[in-house]
Amino acid sequence: MNSSVTVGFLQSNPIFGDIRHNVETVIQKLSSQKADLIVLPELFNTGYQFISKEEVKELSEEIPSGFTTQKLSEFSKENSVYIVAGLAEKHKDVFYNSAVLTGPDGFIGVYRKTHLFFKEKLWFSPSDTGFRVWQTPIGTIGIMVCFDWFFPESTRTLALKGADIIAHPSNLVLPYCPDAMVTRCLENRVFAITANRTGSEKRGKEKELKFIGSSEIVSPKGNILCRASRENEEYMQAEINIIEARNKDLNSFNNIFSDRREDFYNL
């Protein structure tokens, strides 16, 4: 494994409901980039603000046979790149806010969002996958989606399972996450790529949602390697060394995992 890896994110502003346009626009923007791993936002292909169950049924896709996952898989194969992207998933008669991982050999896996935010609870079912990691030639990749960050157990679970990089597709409207991810990375010694969207949505009688942008890549020592603006659609990337995420020592006496006192954590 080459320990030097180039990772990036695309901060986009989708048109609600126009899956083909959104997917093709993203693929066009990525076609000029050279990276090992690229993270896209949550629900990047549909937009976020659903207002009926019928919309969810219409816009959700099966994984991996659906249009979006197939397009991402094709792009990954053609460009030898890993992609993590958020989309609405239809599985039998159940709907999930999910993220897929594709790579040079095509579709790899899916994670379903554990902690649903606000009115997502009207449209989606919570995860039945648990937190998952995948070992790849560029490192071990874990996934969480947007509001999962608010629960420190999410990042810690992925780190304990061996994640070097946490891919974090998001549609953030609250202001806290970009700064909080510094702590999440520091306390777990992992890299994190938060890919948020920008713009706003106001549909039907719903309150307007304004997304905060500020996508970022954070290092295991809590350094912000790059951060996007709040307003603009942007692609950014950074070169990272995976070895940094595998050193859990703070000093010659302290290791963030072996120092854990699990006997005192159980209620």
Secondary structure, 3 states (H helix, E strand, C coil): CCCEEEEEEEECCCCCCCHHHHHHHHHHHHCCCCCCEEECCCCCCCCCCCCCHHHHHHHCECCCCCHHHHHHHHHHHHHCCEEEEEEEEEECCEEEEEEEEEECCEEEEEEECCCCCCCHHHHCCCCCCCCCEEEECCEEEEECCHHHHHCHHHHHHHHHCCCCEEEEECCCCCCCHHHHHHHHHHHHCCEEEEECCCCEECCCCCCCEECCCCCEEECCCCCEEEECCCCCCEEEEEEEECHHHHCCECCCCCECCCCCCHHHCCC
